[in-house]
């Protein structure tokens, strides 16, 4: 009897761990504004990490609006390395509605490194995976992968303006010289390997919408990657919760019965 009770206690502990562990299995809408670039390595990386990825051609009319009205997504990755503005008023309204429910965002104004220059870059692939995993913990979010202003940020800045967040500005010819090594976004990533110019300056600090964007990487003077995350929220699967509760009750019953024997 004692062995059985110990075995059930172990199961209960395992259940408790499973209840608090995020499995990183979000659905991601990837908006590609540069269809001529092969982004299959990015799709493969995120899928291999447990996410479901749907990629759409952002240059199509109302592309985001149509996608968000046909399926529910947890995250949106916008790969904005184009000089054209393709975001329609319908796209912006849909993104604004999405963001009101998942208010986490990463603004990356030097993403050209691994979105256009080299989509197989291991640091870039891991960085994007870390972002997706972090969004999972915080209930979803939007990744804005852009470049320098004003040429390559039209779609990103249209969205930021709609959301009450400052625009990506400027064009600088320096590389990342500092990054927040304590951030989970840089687990297994060395952003100092990225050395392509030129970049834009990402908005940081308090924004008009009340959000605060922290600087995660800079060239020593300018913010290159910034982020704002909502409070962490990892929902517990109902079936596991019931299973764990049932086990706890069964263990308590067996222990009480043993005491009375």
N, C-alpha and C positions, 0 to 999 in steps of 0.2 A: 504494500500500500504506500509506503513512504517513497519508494522509487517512482511510482506512478504520479504521486503528488508533485515530486520534484520535476518530473517530465512536463507536467501541465504548467507548473510555474515557469519553466523555460519557454513554453509556447506562449504564455501570456506576455513575458518580457519581449519575445520576438515580435508579437503583435504590437506592443507599445512602440517598438522601434519603427515598425512598418507604418504606424499611424503618423509618426512625426517626420518621416523621411520623404522628401519630394522625389518623384520619379522622373521629373522633367519630360513630360509628354504633352506639350502644348501644340496647338495647330498654328502654323505660321503662314501668313500671307506675305509673299515676297514680291515687291513691286520693282520691276527691272526697267529703268529708263534708258538702258544702254543695251538693247537686244543683240547687238553684234558681238558683245563680249560673252565668252563661255563661262557661265556661272555655275555649271554643273558641279564643280568641286565644292562650292558652298552648299548647294542643295544636298549633296551626298554627305557632307560633314554633319549638317544639322539633322538629317534623317538618321544617320548613324548614332547620334546622341539621343535618339528617342523621340524626336519631334516629327510632326507631319507637316510637310512643306508643299504649298501650292504657289507656283510662280506665274505671274501675269505680265503681259506687255503693258507697261505704264503709259506708253505713247498712244494707246487706243483711247478713243473718246469715252469718258466716264468709266474708265477701267476699274478704279478703286470702288466707286459707287456700285457698280454692277457686281463686283466680287463680294463686297460686304453685305449686299442685299440678297445674295444667293446662298451664303454659308456663314456660320459663326467662326470667328477666329479669335485666338488668345493674344497673338502678337502680330505686328506688322513691321517688316523690314523694308525700308525704302532706299533703293540703291540709286542715288541721284547724282550721276556723273554725266550730265548732259547740259548743253547750253540753252535748251528749249524749255518753255513752261508748258507742261501738259496737264497740270492739275485744274480740273473744271470746278465750277462752283458746287456741283453735286459731289465731286470727290472730296472737297474741303469740308462740306457739311457732314459727310459720312465719317471722315476722319475725326472731326471735332466731336461727334457723338461717341465714337469708339473711345477717344481719349478721355472723355468724361467718366468712363467706367474703368479704364486702366490708365491711370495718370503717371505712369513711369515712362521716362524717355532717356535715351542716350543720343547725344548730338556729337557726331564724329566728322570734323571738317578736314580730315586728312585721310579719308577712306580710300582715296584713289590707289593707295598702295596695294590693297587686296580686293578691290572691286573692279578696277580696270587694268592696273599694271600687271598684277600677278594673282589671279584668283586661286592659285594652288599654294600660296605662301602659308607655311605651317603656323606661323605666329598669327597671321590674319584669320585663318580658319578657326584656330583655338579661341581667339578673341571674340569672334562672332558667336561661337558656341557658348562661351562664358556669358555673353550678354543674354542669349536665349534662356540659359539656365537661371540667370538672375531674374529675368522677367517672370519665369515660372513661379519663383518664390514670392514675387510681389504682385501676382494676379494679372500679369500681362503688361504690355507696353509697346512703344514705338521706337524703332531704331532708325535714325536719320544718318545715312552715310553720304556725305557730300564732299565738296572740295572748296576752292576759293571763290569769293564773291568778286564782282557781281555775275561773272559769266556762268559758273557751274553750280549755282545754288538757287535757281529760280523756283523749283518745286519745293525745296526745303523751306525757303524763306516765305513762300506763300502760305505754307502750313503753320510755320512759327508765328507769323503775323496774325493768322486766324485764331490761334490758341493764346494770344497775349504773351508770347515769348519773344525776346529780342532776336533780331536777325543774325545770321552768320555774316561776318564782315571781312573786308580786306583780302589781300593776297600777300603772303609773306614767304620768304625763301629760306626758312630755317627749319631744322628738324626737331623732333622731340628730344629734349635734354633732361626732362624730369617726368616721372610718373608715380602715381600712388601705388607702391608695391604692396600695400595692405589690402587693396581692392581685389575682390574675387574676380573682377573682370580681367585681371592680368595673371591669373593662375596659369602657369605653364607658358606664359607669353613674355617676350622681351621686345617691347615697342621701340627700343633704341635701334633695332634692326631695320626699322622703316626709315628710309632716307630718300624720299622722292619729294621734290619741291614742285609747285608751291602749294601752300595750304591756306585755309581760311581761319578766322578767329571765331570760335564757338561762344555763344552767350553763356555767361556765368553769373552767379549771385542771385539776388532777389529779382523776380520778374513781375510784370504787371498783373499776372494772374495769381500771384501769391506764392508761386513755387520758387524754391531755391535750387539752383544748379551748381553742384560742386565740381571743381576742376580736378580731373583725373590724370590729365597729361598736358604738358606745356613745353614751350621752347625756352622757358625761363622768364618770358615776359608776356606771352600770349597763350590763352587757353585754346588747346587743340581738340581735346575730348572732354566733354562735360556730361553730367548725368543728374537726374532727379528721380528718386525711387519712392513709391508709395510704401506705407507700412507693409511689412511682410505678412502674407496671408496664404497659408498652405491648407486647403480644405482636406478634411479627413474622409476617406472613402466610407460611405455608410455601411457597406457590407463588412468591412474590416472592423469598424467600430462595434457593430453588433456581435461579431465573432469574438472580439476581445472582451466585451462585456459578458458574454455567455461563458467564456472560459473562466473569467474572474469569479463569477457566481458559482460555477461548478467546483472550482478549487476551494472556495469558502465552505461550500456544503460538505465536501469530502473531509476537510480539516475538522469541522464541527462534529462530524459523525465519528471520526477517529478519536476525538477527545472523550466522547461518551462511551466508547467501547471498553 
